[in-house]
Amino acid sequence: MTEPKRYPGQPVELPLDPWLYDCLPVRGCKVCEALARERNAALISGDTWTAYRVASEIRDHRDHTVTALPEADKRA
């Protein structure tokens, strides 16, 4: 008969849900666009904590500074 393991196995790393990073920056808002660039850079570098924090800032951002969109963008 074999002896049961008396020590824990390797830790299990669970991926974070993608919805944590889902947020729609307001088009034309300079702050939202800067935060979106920061979030994308963090995701590319694998820094999930920063990406989550920045995505949360985008979702919570209410004071949008939207500049006038060019006529081509208004029709889209």
Secondary structure as UniProt FT lines:
FT   HELIX           18..20
FT   TURN            27..28
FT   HELIX           30..45
FT   HELIX           48..60
FT   HELIX           71..75
//
